[in-house]
Amino acid sequence: MNHPISRRTALQSLACGFGSLALADMLHASENPLAARQPHHTAKAKRVIFIFMQGGPSHVDTFDYKPRLERQDGQMRSFDDARTFARERRVIEHRIMKNMWPFRRHGQSGKWVSSLFPHIAQHVDDLCFLQGMHTEGIAHGPATLFMHTGSINLVRPSVGAWTLYGLGTENNNLPGFMTICPSMGNGGPRNWANSFLPSAFQGTAIGRAGMPTTDARIRNITNAQRTLDEQRGQLDLLQALNSEQARRTASDSDVDAVISSYDLAFRMQTQAPGILDISRETPETLRLYGIGQAGTDNFGRQCLMARRLAEAGVRYVQINYGDNTDNPAWDQHSNLPMHATHARNTDQPVAGLLADLKRRGLLEDTLVWWGGEFGRTPYAERNGTGRDHNPNGFTQFLAGAGVKPGFVHGATDDYGHHAIDGKVHMHDMHATILHLLGLDHLRLTHRFDGRNFRLTDVAGHVVDEIIA
């Protein structure tokens, strides 16, 4: 500290501090940076569950059926490809590779889905597919950062942090933004960070990629050595000292955030352990998510935890299917058949989450967002058995609050290489998600270093065509 507090001064301050605890509780709502705030306009969604498929699933093998790939399988063709040109410094020909799994139509909407996702296929009439997605970044790191923060190379706040900054939390006893088993690579903590927003809006990570979800916990959430009353007394003493430090340093958002985080950590002891304990669910619900089954158990637990957190009022929940290796989960450059393993691990859990949200009435005001940082090419990479990165055209889907169900927006060309119709840039996706939450992406700004910043930078438009 710049101004050490003497024992006498501390005791004098604490006496006043203890006497004002009741008043502080009364004023907490107005001083709490996480207190719920009114949206800019009527919201269709109250919260978001983002299902991140790390590594870039192949859209042409999952949700974007391209018969031409079957007809021209094995033929050589030149593709306008920024990644190939950056690597080879010349335009080269590639061997077209057919869809590796059969497609068929599903639901009343007749949506084409490959056999990789038989469970999700049963929910196509609840899903809104955006098949003209395109983004920035041709490598995993930049593209992942861009999807999470709207920037390739600058440190910017994440989507979840902006959401919490704009709306606050629905539950003062839990963090408003949580990410389950995130990867430490390709942006790592920057993908759930607050950056230049006040520290209170940073995401809370539970576990990390590569760790079994059964071990994903909020560490030190309970104290076996002290009763709640004893802990309350300790916290009151500590917070009085913190408050004195905050008074001496005038306005310091970091100190204020520490004070708020200590209060939140204390309150979390009464709610978080129970919410993260999925053993309270019925056997039928556990089966719905594939929990207890080989392959699906791990991600099923993430999906069920996400539902419980959303139900408890966490504003933005992210679940992550990935790992901490240099070649993240869906990144099959030479072994595309591995898509079958990843699809099998995630298909039933995602479908279970959709079904569970719907039957509980939560899908009406919860926006579900599924996708990877980019798609994959229609050709075999280096004449191999995998596909390269493709930021020029790919598919993501939304479900729930405010989006048209059983709807397909946009398209890629006949090869699935470039988005050509109903193009949706990642800035547009961010603008649309904020709009559904009741936030105007043009007005949701924060002043830093002499200028106003926003999630969508100086771009982005709301995709009105997909809004119900």
Wavefront OBJ file of the C-alpha trace (Angstrom):
o trace
v 0.000 0.000 0.000
v 1.114 3.559 -0.564
v -0.495 4.563 2.737
v -0.024 1.889 5.432
v -2.905 1.645 7.893
v -1.920 1.752 11.550
v -3.559 -0.587 14.043
v -5.348 2.340 15.705
v -6.588 3.712 12.385
v -7.724 0.255 11.321
v -9.679 -0.272 14.528
v -11.320 3.134 14.215
v -12.249 2.416 10.614
v -13.452 -1.068 11.459
v -15.694 0.160 14.207
v -17.372 2.415 11.724
v -17.297 -0.344 9.122
v -19.019 -2.911 11.331
v -21.684 -0.407 12.251
v -22.460 0.290 8.636
v -22.737 -3.306 7.417
v -26.523 -3.235 7.420
v -26.534 -0.021 5.420
v -23.989 -1.503 3.032
v -26.304 -4.449 2.379
v -29.140 -2.036 1.646
v -26.986 -0.108 -0.785
v -25.468 -3.227 -2.337
v -27.852 -3.359 -5.287
v -27.072 0.193 -6.362
v -23.299 -0.212 -5.931
v -22.950 -3.733 -7.306
v -21.501 -3.582 -10.842
v -23.186 -6.917 -11.560
v -26.674 -5.737 -10.586
v -29.258 -6.428 -13.292
v -29.763 -3.539 -15.713
v -32.475 -2.666 -18.188
v -31.733 -3.573 -21.818
v -31.775 -1.018 -24.620
v -34.917 -2.557 -26.096
v -37.271 -5.425 -25.365
v -35.180 -8.576 -25.148
v -36.118 -11.922 -26.627
v -33.380 -13.758 -24.716
v -32.338 -13.451 -21.085
v -29.216 -15.571 -21.310
v -26.880 -17.413 -23.701
v -25.443 -20.927 -23.740
v -22.542 -21.047 -26.196
v -21.438 -24.545 -27.277
v -17.912 -24.140 -28.657
v -16.681 -26.852 -31.025
v -12.944 -26.157 -30.934
v -10.951 -26.768 -34.090
v -13.467 -26.160 -36.874
v -15.999 -28.911 -37.690
v -16.368 -29.600 -41.399
v -19.637 -27.980 -42.496
v -19.677 -29.969 -45.766
v -19.644 -33.211 -43.740
v -22.215 -32.150 -41.157
v -24.912 -29.598 -42.063
v -24.086 -28.193 -45.536
v -24.887 -30.869 -48.124
v -22.989 -30.476 -51.405
v -23.883 -33.138 -54.048
v -21.244 -31.703 -56.394
v -18.510 -32.993 -54.099
v -19.833 -36.507 -54.638
v -20.016 -36.089 -58.411
v -16.525 -34.604 -58.735
v -14.762 -36.611 -56.053
v -11.089 -37.019 -56.923
v -11.004 -34.337 -59.610
v -8.366 -31.616 -59.483
v -9.491 -27.991 -59.339
v -7.978 -24.632 -58.422
v -9.606 -22.906 -55.459
v -9.312 -19.266 -54.452
v -7.926 -19.972 -51.025
v -6.173 -17.392 -48.841
v -4.643 -19.988 -46.508
v -3.122 -22.038 -49.321
v -1.759 -18.933 -51.029
v -0.262 -17.662 -47.765
v 1.541 -20.972 -47.323
v 2.501 -21.787 -50.927
v 2.719 -18.243 -52.362
v 1.011 -19.553 -55.477
v -2.349 -20.845 -56.641
v -2.319 -24.633 -56.693
v -4.828 -27.301 -57.590
v -6.507 -29.465 -54.983
v -8.258 -32.813 -55.131
v -11.971 -32.529 -54.446
v -13.102 -34.839 -51.650
v -16.676 -36.070 -51.317
v -18.793 -35.942 -48.181
v -17.564 -38.817 -46.038
v -20.944 -39.442 -44.415
v -24.375 -39.746 -46.078
v -26.899 -36.922 -45.768
v -30.671 -37.120 -45.569
v -33.535 -34.763 -44.829
v -35.049 -34.438 -41.354
v -38.084 -32.873 -39.711
v -40.891 -30.823 -41.145
v -38.314 -28.354 -42.418
v -36.572 -31.043 -44.488
v -33.127 -29.904 -43.351
v -30.192 -31.906 -44.706
v -28.050 -33.376 -41.903
v -25.314 -35.984 -42.191
v -25.359 -39.261 -40.311
v -22.754 -37.821 -37.924
v -25.509 -36.131 -35.898
v -28.554 -38.433 -35.634
v -29.667 -36.929 -32.300
v -29.302 -33.262 -33.263
v -31.093 -34.142 -36.520
v -34.205 -34.880 -34.471
v -34.267 -31.224 -33.366
v -33.807 -29.473 -36.719
v -37.285 -27.948 -36.479
v -36.093 -26.040 -33.405
v -32.841 -24.888 -34.989
v -31.898 -21.878 -37.072
v -28.944 -22.664 -39.366
v -26.686 -19.905 -40.654
v -24.946 -21.443 -43.659
v -23.326 -18.289 -45.017
v -20.985 -17.692 -42.097
v -17.547 -16.210 -42.731
v -14.917 -14.796 -40.417
v -11.411 -13.387 -39.961
v -8.311 -15.449 -39.309
v -7.026 -18.489 -41.182
v -5.364 -20.136 -38.183
v -6.972 -21.392 -34.986
v -5.532 -18.741 -32.659
v -6.679 -15.643 -34.556
v -10.030 -17.132 -35.599
v -10.804 -18.351 -32.074
v -9.935 -14.959 -30.619
v -12.085 -13.272 -33.245
v -15.082 -15.447 -32.447
v -14.732 -14.761 -28.730
v -13.704 -11.090 -28.767
v -14.280 -9.626 -32.243
v -10.562 -8.998 -32.711
v -7.724 -11.033 -34.187
v -4.697 -9.501 -32.522
v -5.744 -6.907 -29.932
v -6.768 -7.711 -26.382
v -10.497 -7.040 -26.325
v -13.348 -8.033 -23.981
v -15.055 -11.337 -24.723
v -18.680 -11.711 -25.795
v -19.617 -12.941 -22.325
v -17.936 -9.971 -20.661
v -19.788 -7.521 -22.936
v -23.059 -9.316 -22.173
v -22.489 -9.060 -18.428
v -21.371 -5.433 -18.779
v -24.591 -4.572 -20.608
v -27.114 -6.541 -18.568
v -25.623 -7.511 -15.221
v -26.506 -10.825 -13.641
v -29.797 -12.539 -12.825
v -28.380 -14.137 -9.670
v -26.223 -12.188 -7.217
v -25.012 -15.420 -5.611
v -23.275 -16.736 -8.737
v -20.884 -15.322 -11.339
v -22.796 -13.913 -14.275
v -20.415 -15.377 -16.875
v -18.989 -18.900 -16.590
v -17.026 -21.114 -18.971
v -16.732 -24.864 -18.416
v -13.480 -26.686 -19.278
v -12.029 -24.018 -21.600
v -8.800 -24.544 -23.515
v -5.626 -22.833 -22.367
v -4.488 -22.506 -25.997
v -5.535 -20.390 -28.971
v -6.239 -17.308 -26.912
v -6.661 -19.118 -23.609
v -7.916 -16.817 -20.824
v -8.367 -13.946 -23.300
v -11.387 -15.843 -24.634
v -13.270 -15.229 -21.392
v -11.480 -12.103 -20.177
v -12.807 -8.627 -19.469
v -9.791 -6.834 -21.031
v -10.338 -3.075 -20.491
v -13.843 -3.514 -19.063
v -14.011 -3.389 -15.254
v -12.661 -6.547 -13.652
v -16.085 -7.543 -12.334
v -17.087 -8.644 -15.840
v -14.403 -11.288 -16.318
v -15.606 -14.838 -16.861
v -15.175 -17.551 -14.240
v -13.573 -20.745 -15.541
v -14.599 -24.122 -14.133
v -11.939 -26.715 -14.878
v -9.942 -26.733 -18.100
v -9.816 -28.620 -21.379
v -8.366 -32.102 -21.064
v -9.612 -32.420 -17.502
v -12.476 -34.861 -16.820
v -15.649 -32.870 -16.211
v -16.101 -34.821 -12.976
v -13.046 -32.924 -11.698
v -14.217 -29.513 -12.964
v -15.036 -27.610 -9.816
v -14.740 -24.139 -8.363
v -11.773 -24.621 -6.089
v -12.047 -23.819 -2.378
v -15.774 -23.160 -2.669
v -16.316 -24.559 0.830
v -14.322 -24.262 4.063
v -14.288 -27.337 6.267
v -12.377 -25.555 9.060
v -14.688 -22.565 9.646
v -18.412 -22.147 10.094
v -20.267 -19.656 7.902
v -20.553 -17.266 10.858
v -16.816 -17.429 11.476
v -16.118 -16.871 7.784
v -18.532 -13.945 7.777
v -16.590 -12.358 10.611
v -13.303 -12.832 8.775
v -14.779 -11.385 5.606
v -16.209 -8.361 7.435
v -12.746 -7.605 8.807
v -11.104 -8.023 5.422
v -13.728 -5.966 3.611
v -13.411 -3.138 6.097
v -9.694 -3.012 5.331
v -10.434 -3.169 1.602
v -12.984 -0.387 1.891
v -10.472 1.808 3.665
v -7.964 1.125 0.902
v -10.618 1.949 -1.716
v -11.391 5.234 0.081
v -7.719 6.199 0.126
v -7.169 5.365 -3.554
v -10.312 7.209 -4.687
v -11.782 5.509 -7.754
v -10.049 2.221 -8.547
v -12.128 -0.332 -10.418
v -9.687 -3.144 -9.599
v -10.032 -2.570 -5.849
v -13.800 -2.292 -6.194
v -13.829 -5.538 -8.183
v -11.830 -7.323 -5.478
v -14.286 -6.160 -2.820
v -17.237 -7.365 -4.914
v -15.541 -10.663 -5.745
v -14.947 -11.458 -2.062
v -18.596 -10.840 -1.273
v -19.650 -12.971 -4.232
v -17.268 -15.765 -3.251
v -18.833 -15.875 0.216
v -22.377 -15.990 -1.162
v -21.433 -18.665 -3.702
v -20.831 -21.152 -0.878
v -24.559 -21.460 -0.359
v -25.516 -22.006 -4.008
v -22.672 -23.059 -6.289
v -21.930 -26.511 -4.794
v -25.545 -27.581 -5.151
v -25.957 -26.211 -8.654
v -22.825 -27.966 -9.904
v -23.897 -31.257 -8.270
v -25.650 -33.135 -11.077
v -26.278 -36.162 -8.829
v -29.517 -34.429 -7.857
v -30.890 -35.036 -11.346
v -33.176 -37.965 -12.149
v -31.760 -41.078 -13.840
v -33.922 -40.245 -16.881
v -32.321 -36.810 -17.203
v -28.812 -38.253 -16.895
v -29.603 -40.744 -19.674
v -30.979 -37.921 -21.830
v -27.535 -36.271 -21.823
v -25.660 -39.554 -22.283
v -24.191 -39.396 -18.787
v -22.972 -42.787 -17.664
v -22.373 -43.897 -21.239
v -19.007 -44.365 -22.924
v -18.015 -41.382 -25.071
v -20.856 -39.061 -24.142
v -20.440 -38.972 -20.362
v -17.823 -36.210 -20.218
v -19.468 -33.675 -22.533
v -22.912 -34.674 -21.282
v -21.889 -33.468 -17.841
v -20.835 -30.118 -19.289
v -24.157 -29.707 -21.070
v -26.166 -30.590 -17.968
v -24.089 -28.222 -15.830
v -24.788 -25.499 -18.391
v -28.523 -26.063 -18.098
v -28.352 -25.926 -14.308
v -26.292 -22.721 -14.383
v -28.628 -21.080 -16.920
v -31.635 -22.139 -14.863
v -30.002 -20.578 -11.787
v -29.602 -17.222 -13.542
v -26.072 -17.206 -14.960
v -26.265 -14.750 -17.842
v -23.670 -16.281 -20.192
v -22.538 -19.901 -20.034
v -19.950 -21.408 -22.375
v -19.245 -25.115 -22.719
v -16.182 -26.270 -24.593
v -15.459 -29.417 -26.549
v -11.726 -29.335 -27.057
v -8.314 -29.994 -25.616
v -5.031 -28.255 -24.933
v -3.046 -29.725 -27.818
v -1.655 -27.897 -30.837
v -4.253 -29.682 -32.993
v -7.589 -28.985 -31.289
v -10.424 -31.517 -31.349
v -12.133 -31.038 -34.725
v -8.917 -30.088 -36.558
v -8.586 -33.034 -38.945
v -6.006 -32.125 -41.585
v -5.193 -35.737 -42.396
v -7.653 -37.883 -40.470
v -11.176 -36.674 -41.183
v -12.711 -39.964 -39.946
v -11.965 -38.656 -36.430
v -15.000 -36.405 -36.942
v -17.080 -39.502 -36.209
v -15.566 -39.780 -32.725
v -16.095 -36.113 -31.914
v -19.648 -36.161 -33.265
v -20.461 -39.276 -31.250
v -19.117 -37.603 -28.093
v -21.174 -34.426 -28.529
v -24.304 -35.298 -30.531
v -26.460 -36.806 -27.794
v -25.364 -34.319 -25.087
v -26.231 -31.297 -27.287
v -29.541 -32.860 -28.318
v -30.243 -33.650 -24.675
v -29.580 -30.043 -23.711
v -31.972 -28.782 -26.399
v -34.684 -31.231 -25.326
v -34.218 -30.472 -21.631
v -34.329 -26.701 -22.129
v -37.457 -27.019 -24.239
v -39.411 -29.243 -21.853
v -38.574 -26.937 -18.931
v -39.674 -23.826 -20.818
v -36.130 -22.440 -20.709
v -35.643 -22.453 -24.475
v -38.187 -19.627 -24.699
v -35.738 -17.147 -23.167
v -32.375 -18.914 -23.557
v -30.350 -18.490 -26.745
v -28.264 -21.539 -27.661
v -25.307 -20.918 -30.007
v -23.370 -23.854 -31.535
v -20.259 -23.593 -33.687
v -16.537 -23.644 -34.270
v -14.147 -20.849 -35.197
v -14.375 -21.695 -38.934
v -15.268 -24.515 -41.320
v -13.179 -26.761 -43.551
v -12.304 -26.915 -47.228
v -14.118 -28.967 -49.893
v -10.832 -30.474 -51.017
v -8.459 -32.966 -49.455
v -5.487 -31.242 -47.945
v -2.302 -32.119 -49.834
v -4.155 -35.048 -51.436
v -4.608 -36.554 -48.000
v -7.660 -37.727 -46.074
v -8.411 -34.511 -44.199
v -9.552 -30.967 -44.885
v -7.846 -27.622 -44.348
v -9.171 -24.548 -42.506
v -11.899 -22.540 -44.228
v -12.905 -19.132 -42.833
v -14.628 -18.169 -46.107
v -17.806 -20.185 -45.628
v -19.189 -22.449 -42.901
v -22.228 -23.245 -40.749
v -23.278 -22.417 -37.214
v -26.697 -22.764 -35.630
v -28.795 -20.915 -33.090
v -31.820 -22.124 -31.159
v -34.307 -20.725 -28.731
v -35.216 -17.215 -27.756
v -36.051 -14.998 -30.690
v -34.749 -16.969 -33.679
v -36.809 -18.646 -36.383
v -37.089 -22.397 -35.754
v -36.626 -24.860 -38.580
v -34.998 -22.149 -40.686
v -31.953 -22.015 -42.950
v -30.358 -18.674 -43.743
v -27.615 -18.188 -46.301
v -25.631 -20.547 -48.474
v -22.158 -21.369 -49.695
v -21.242 -22.056 -53.316
v -21.695 -25.483 -54.915
v -18.456 -26.676 -53.340
v -19.087 -25.232 -49.882
v -16.000 -23.072 -50.195
v -17.259 -19.466 -50.089
v -20.367 -17.936 -48.535
v -22.314 -16.400 -51.425
v -25.852 -15.809 -50.167
v -27.148 -14.467 -46.870
v -23.576 -13.877 -45.783
v -23.130 -13.467 -42.032
v -19.790 -12.186 -40.804
v -18.799 -12.988 -37.224
v -19.324 -9.299 -36.406
v -22.902 -9.757 -37.638
v -23.353 -12.812 -35.424
v -22.160 -10.815 -32.418
v -24.480 -7.916 -33.267
v -27.418 -10.323 -33.596
v -26.734 -12.104 -30.312
v -26.554 -8.773 -28.487
v -29.770 -7.641 -30.222
v -31.628 -10.748 -29.056
v -30.436 -9.966 -25.520
v -31.921 -6.483 -25.831
v -28.606 -4.726 -26.436
v -27.821 -2.400 -29.334
v -24.293 -3.242 -30.470
v -23.819 0.374 -31.582
v -24.698 1.717 -28.142
v -22.963 -0.900 -25.987
v -19.639 0.915 -25.716
v -16.864 1.492 -23.215
v -14.440 4.386 -23.338
v -10.799 3.370 -23.139
v -7.619 5.217 -24.127
v -9.538 8.144 -25.532
v -12.001 6.309 -27.751
v -15.190 4.292 -27.484
v -14.887 0.558 -28.082
v -17.589 -1.977 -28.820
v -17.714 -5.727 -29.461
v -18.345 -5.245 -33.184
v -15.651 -2.567 -33.573
v -16.792 -0.389 -36.520
v -18.712 -3.148 -38.321
v -21.568 -5.581 -37.850
v -25.282 -5.550 -38.559
v -28.205 -7.427 -37.038
v -29.356 -10.362 -39.170
v -33.060 -9.450 -39.162
v -33.910 -12.341 -41.494
v -33.444 -14.942 -38.735
v -35.396 -13.152 -36.001
v -38.858 -14.530 -35.320
l 1 2 3 4 5 6 7 8 9 10 11 12 13 14 15 16 17 18 19 20 21 22 23 24 25 26 27 28 29 30 31 32 33 34 35 36 37 38 39 40 41 42 43 44 45 46 47 48 49 50 51 52 53 54 55 56 57 58 59 60 61 62 63 64 65 66 67 68 69 70 71 72 73 74 75 76 77 78 79 80 81 82 83 84 85 86 87 88 89 90 91 92 93 94 95 96 97 98 99 100 101 102 103 104 105 106 107 108 109 110 111 112 113 114 115 116 117 118 119 120 121 122 123 124 125 126 127 128 129 130 131 132 133 134 135 136 137 138 139 140 141 142 143 144 145 146 147 148 149 150 151 152 153 154 155 156 157 158 159 160 161 162 163 164 165 166 167 168 169 170 171 172 173 174 175 176 177 178 179 180 181 182 183 184 185 186 187 188 189 190 191 192 193 194 195 196 197 198 199 200 201 202 203 204 205 206 207 208 209 210 211 212 213 214 215 216 217 218 219 220 221 222 223 224 225 226 227 228 229 230 231 232 233 234 235 236 237 238 239 240 241 242 243 244 245 246 247 248 249 250 251 252 253 254 255 256 257 258 259 260 261 262 263 264 265 266 267 268 269 270 271 272 273 274 275 276 277 278 279 280 281 282 283 284 285 286 287 288 289 290 291 292 293 294 295 296 297 298 299 300 301 302 303 304 305 306 307 308 309 310 311 312 313 314 315 316 317 318 319 320 321 322 323 324 325 326 327 328 329 330 331 332 333 334 335 336 337 338 339 340 341 342 343 344 345 346 347 348 349 350 351 352 353 354 355 356 357 358 359 360 361 362 363 364 365 366 367 368 369 370 371 372 373 374 375 376 377 378 379 380 381 382 383 384 385 386 387 388 389 390 391 392 393 394 395 396 397 398 399 400 401 402 403 404 405 406 407 408 409 410 411 412 413 414 415 416 417 418 419 420 421 422 423 424 425 426 427 428 429 430 431 432 433 434 435 436 437 438 439 440 441 442 443 444 445 446 447 448 449 450 451 452 453 454 455 456 457 458 459 460 461 462 463 464 465 466 467 468
